[in-house]
């Protein structure tokens, strides 16, 4: 393959502090049976990339358990494959990195050991399907120094922080802004995918070490818009950016739309860790409408417009609407949940009523009993 992959698993931890107290951002469950890292990792595998480095920072035990040797992505290889890169690497420091550039300073040996000509870097905060071969072809054809992938004219919502946006002329990025007010409430939104030559990235990292640069976006991209040819590649398919708990909720709910779901999961090319669970059991009193329910569940109540993860039990008479229920949770008889996000191993007792709002879902932490 022409490119080596780099995935940042913790770079957006501050976006959803509720869900990363016990896990990395890449380990956040999504869509009933997946983790957020499954999407960039599957995109790389489907694009023929056979060497992928995953940069970690903290709380990455669950990430290591999930990815394992990489066999579920066909990345269990003697040469290359998936490589977990710990937070303390080649730079002598006793502090954890805070920025993308600081993280890259810690993996210089990984960059120098690779023999691929190009590098594809991405985060775990996006749910989308991208063929990186198309991005590489565009990068080479346009003779770009760096290519950044963006989603064109995404409508701005009060609940979603879109971060970095671009002004583009003839495919070239001429201006970059971050969280600035936008005319017409629309923008070209950066989805945190970078493509460049590996040799250029090596030079950037070594120069940043010598000059104590911190931010890849501000110190490298923004400062070199005129001196380097930095191009934008438009992603035209479905894209969900997860920048807050509200955005996480909305992105999961978007999977209940069949067109979105078919685009992301339709050909079964999003890979994840295989778990041998029994099929879900539906009782005589079960009623399920417009929901995604993973295997291993026992459903005896009503589930509507919700996403239910593995091994969840929904008691008789329970009514679950517009909610996300994570793995191994138990919902008692005659309880009512609306616009709720429960983390793993949550227990809701009989006849308990919990309600949030579409614009403010209520979150129940891991292992809590109510």
C-alpha positions in Angstrom: 0.0 0.0 0.0 1.1 3.5 -0.7 0.3 4.9 2.8 0.8 4.1 6.4 -2.2 5.0 8.7 -2.1 6.9 12.0 -5.2 7.1 14.2 -5.4 9.5 17.2 -7.5 7.7 19.8 -7.6 10.3 22.6 -7.2 13.7 20.8 -10.8 14.8 21.5 -11.3 13.5 25.0 -12.4 16.9 26.3 -15.4 16.8 23.9 -17.3 14.1 25.9 -15.8 14.0 29.4 -18.8 11.9 30.6 -17.9 9.0 28.3 -14.1 9.0 28.6 -13.8 8.8 32.4 -13.1 5.0 32.0 -12.1 4.7 28.3 -10.4 6.5 25.5 -12.4 8.4 22.9 -11.8 5.7 20.3 -13.4 3.1 22.7 -16.7 4.9 23.0 -19.5 2.5 22.0 -21.5 3.5 19.0 -24.4 2.1 16.9 -25.3 -1.0 19.0 -22.1 -3.1 18.6 -19.3 -0.9 17.4 -16.6 1.4 18.9 -15.7 4.8 17.4 -12.3 3.5 16.4 -13.9 0.9 14.2 -14.8 3.5 11.5 -11.4 5.0 10.7 -9.7 1.6 11.2 -12.2 -0.1 8.8 -11.8 2.8 6.3 -8.0 2.2 6.3 -8.3 -1.6 5.9 -10.9 -1.2 3.1 -8.5 1.1 1.3 -5.7 -1.5 1.4 -3.6 -0.1 4.2 -1.9 -2.8 6.1 0.1 -0.8 8.7 -1.8 1.3 11.1 -0.4 3.0 14.3 -2.9 3.9 17.0 -1.7 6.7 19.3 -2.9 6.4 22.8 -2.9 8.7 25.8 -4.9 7.5 28.8 -7.6 5.0 29.8 -6.6 2.9 26.8 -7.0 -0.6 28.4 -10.4 -1.0 26.8 -9.0 0.1 23.5 -6.3 -2.5 23.6 -8.8 -5.2 24.6 -11.1 -4.2 21.7 -8.4 -4.0 19.0 -6.3 -6.9 20.3 -3.9 -8.3 17.7 -6.0 -6.7 14.9 -7.3 -10.1 13.6 -10.9 -8.9 13.3 -9.6 -6.2 10.8 -7.2 -8.7 9.1 -4.3 -6.8 10.6 -2.7 -9.6 12.6 0.6 -9.7 10.7 4.2 -10.3 11.3 5.2 -7.2 9.4 3.1 -4.1 9.8 -0.5 -4.7 11.0 -2.0 -2.7 13.9 0.5 -1.2 16.3 -0.6 0.4 19.6 1.7 3.4 20.2 1.9 4.4 24.0 1.8 8.0 25.0 5.5 8.1 26.1 7.6 7.3 23.1 10.7 9.0 21.7 10.6 12.4 23.4 12.0 12.5 26.9 9.1 13.9 28.9 7.2 13.1 32.0 4.0 14.8 30.9 1.2 13.6 28.6 0.8 15.3 25.2 -2.0 17.8 24.8 -2.0 18.4 21.0 -1.7 16.5 17.8 1.8 17.7 17.1 3.0 16.8 20.6 1.6 13.3 20.1 3.5 13.0 16.8 6.7 13.9 18.5 6.4 10.8 20.6 6.2 8.4 17.6 9.1 9.5 15.5 10.7 6.0 15.5 7.4 4.6 14.1 7.5 7.2 11.3 11.1 6.5 10.4 10.6 2.7 10.5 7.7 2.8 8.0 8.6 2.5 4.3 5.3 3.7 2.8 5.6 6.9 0.8 2.5 8.6 2.2 0.8 9.0 5.6 -2.9 9.2 6.3 -3.8 10.6 9.7 -7.2 10.7 11.2 -9.1 11.0 14.5 -11.9 9.0 16.1 -14.5 11.7 16.2 -16.1 11.1 12.9 -18.6 8.4 11.7 -18.2 8.2 7.9 -17.1 6.0 5.0 -14.1 7.2 3.1 -12.0 5.6 0.4 -8.5 6.8 1.2 -7.3 5.7 -2.3 -9.5 8.5 -3.8 -8.0 11.0 -1.4 -4.4 9.8 -2.3 -5.1 10.0 -6.0 -6.4 13.5 -5.6 -3.4 14.5 -3.5 -1.0 13.2 -6.1 -2.8 14.6 -9.1 -3.1 18.0 -7.5 0.6 18.0 -6.5 -0.4 19.0 -3.0 2.0 19.2 -0.1 -0.9 18.4 2.3 -4.5 17.4 1.6 -7.2 17.9 4.2 -10.6 16.2 3.9 -13.7 18.3 4.5 -17.5 18.1 4.4 -19.0 20.9 2.3 -21.6 23.3 3.7 -22.7 21.4 6.7 -25.7 23.2 8.4 -24.6 24.6 11.8 -26.6 23.4 14.8 -26.5 25.0 18.2 -25.6 21.7 19.8 -22.6 20.9 17.6 -19.2 22.5 17.7 -17.7 22.1 14.2 -14.2 23.3 15.1 -12.0 24.1 12.1 -13.6 25.4 8.9 -12.0 26.3 5.6 -12.3 28.9 2.8 -11.4 27.2 -0.4 -10.6 28.6 -3.8 -10.0 26.3 -6.8 -9.5 23.4 -4.4 -6.8 25.2 -2.4 -7.4 26.2 1.2 -6.8 29.9 1.5 -8.1 30.6 4.9 -8.7 28.7 8.1 -10.9 29.6 11.1 -11.8 27.9 14.4 -15.1 28.3 16.1 -15.7 31.6 14.4 -19.2 33.0 13.5 -20.2 31.9 10.0 -22.4 33.6 7.5 -25.5 31.8 6.5 -24.9 29.3 9.2 -22.9 27.0 6.8 -19.3 26.0 6.3 -16.7 23.8 4.8 -16.0 21.6 7.9 -12.6 19.9 8.4 -13.2 16.2 9.4 -9.7 15.7 10.8 -8.2 13.6 8.0 -4.7 14.6 6.7 -2.7 13.2 3.8 0.9 14.0 3.0 4.2 12.4 2.2 5.8 10.6 5.1 9.1 12.5 4.5 7.3 15.8 4.8 5.6 14.8 8.1 9.0 13.6 9.5 10.5 17.0 8.6 7.5 18.8 10.2 7.9 16.8 13.4 11.6 17.3 13.7 11.3 21.0 13.0 8.6 21.3 15.6 10.8 19.6 18.2 13.7 22.0 17.6 11.4 25.1 17.5 9.0 24.0 20.3 5.9 24.2 18.2 2.7 22.8 19.7 -0.3 22.8 17.4 -0.4 21.1 14.1 -3.4 23.1 12.9 -2.2 26.6 14.1 1.6 26.2 13.8 1.8 24.1 10.7 -1.4 24.4 8.6 -2.4 28.0 9.3 1.1 29.3 9.2 1.9 27.7 5.8 -1.2 28.3 3.7 0.8 30.6 1.4 4.2 28.8 1.4 2.8 25.3 1.0 0.1 23.9 -1.4 -2.6 22.8 1.0 -5.5 21.3 -0.8 -9.0 20.3 0.3 -10.7 17.1 -0.7 -14.5 17.0 -0.4 -16.2 14.1 1.3 -19.6 13.8 -0.2 -21.1 11.0 1.8 -22.7 10.8 5.2 -20.7 12.4 8.0 -21.4 12.6 11.7 -19.0 14.7 13.8 -19.0 13.9 17.5 -18.0 17.0 19.3 -20.2 16.8 22.4 -22.6 14.4 24.3 -25.5 16.0 22.4 -23.7 15.4 19.0 -23.0 11.8 20.1 -26.7 11.3 20.8 -27.7 12.9 17.5 -25.2 10.8 15.6 -26.5 7.6 17.0 -30.1 8.6 16.3 -29.1 9.3 12.7 -28.3 5.6 12.3 -32.1 4.9 12.7 -32.5 6.6 9.3 -32.3 3.7 6.8 -30.4 5.7 4.2 -27.7 6.7 6.7 -27.5 3.2 8.1 -27.2 1.6 4.7 -24.5 3.9 3.6 -22.4 3.2 6.7 -23.2 -0.5 7.4 -24.9 -1.7 4.2 -22.1 -3.9 2.8 -20.8 -5.1 6.2 -17.5 -3.5 5.7 -17.3 -1.8 9.1 -15.4 -4.3 11.1 -15.4 -4.7 14.9 -14.4 -7.3 17.6 -16.4 -10.4 17.1 -18.3 -11.6 20.2 -20.2 -14.9 20.3 -23.5 -13.9 21.9 -26.8 -15.7 21.6 -29.5 -14.2 19.4 -31.7 -11.6 21.0 -34.9 -13.1 22.7 -38.2 -11.3 22.2 -40.9 -12.1 24.7 -44.6 -12.3 24.0 -45.1 -8.7 25.3 -42.2 -7.2 23.4 -42.9 -4.3 21.0 -40.0 -2.9 18.9 -40.3 0.0 16.5 -37.6 1.7 14.5 -34.7 0.5 16.7 -31.3 -1.1 16.4 -30.9 -4.0 18.9 -27.7 -6.0 19.2 -27.4 -9.7 20.0 -27.7 -11.3 23.4 -30.6 -9.1 24.6 -33.8 -10.1 26.3 -36.7 -7.8 25.3 -40.0 -8.1 27.1 -41.1 -4.4 27.1 -41.5 -1.7 24.4 -38.5 -0.2 22.5 -39.0 2.7 20.1 -36.5 4.9 18.2 -33.7 3.5 20.4 -30.3 1.8 20.1 -29.8 -1.2 22.4 -26.3 -2.7 22.8 -25.4 -6.3 23.6 -26.8 -8.3 26.6 -29.4 -5.7 27.6 -32.5 -6.8 29.5 -35.7 -4.8 29.1 -38.3 -5.9 31.6 -42.0 -6.5 31.0 -44.0 -3.3 30.8 -40.9 -1.1 30.4 -41.1 1.7 27.8 -37.8 2.8 26.2 -38.0 5.6 23.7 -35.4 7.8 21.9 -32.6 6.3 24.1 -29.2 4.7 23.9 -28.7 1.7 26.2 -25.2 0.4 26.4 -24.0 -3.1 27.1 -25.1 -5.3 30.0 -27.7 -2.9 31.3 -30.8 -4.1 33.1 -34.1 -2.1 32.8 -36.7 -3.2 35.3 -40.4 -3.9 34.8 -42.7 -0.9 34.1 -39.9 1.6 34.0 -40.0 4.4 31.5 -36.9 5.9 29.8 -37.1 8.8 27.2 -34.0 10.5 25.7 -31.6 8.6 28.0 -28.0 7.5 27.5 -27.0 4.8 29.9 -23.4 3.7 30.0 -22.5 0.0 30.5 -23.7 -2.1 33.4 -26.5 0.3 34.5 -29.4 -1.0 36.4 -32.8 0.8 36.4 -35.2 -0.6 39.0 -38.9 -1.4 38.5 -41.3 1.6 38.0 -38.5 4.2 37.7 -39.2 7.0 35.3 -36.3 8.9 33.7 -36.6 11.5 31.0 -34.3 13.9 29.2 -35.0 15.9 26.0 -34.0 15.7 22.4 -31.8 18.8 22.9 -30.5 17.6 26.3 -30.3 13.8 26.8 -29.9 12.6 30.3 -26.7 10.5 30.9 -26.4 7.7 33.5 -22.8 6.7 34.3 -21.2 3.3 34.1 -22.3 0.8 36.8 -24.9 3.1 38.4 -28.1 1.7 39.9 -31.2 3.8 39.9 
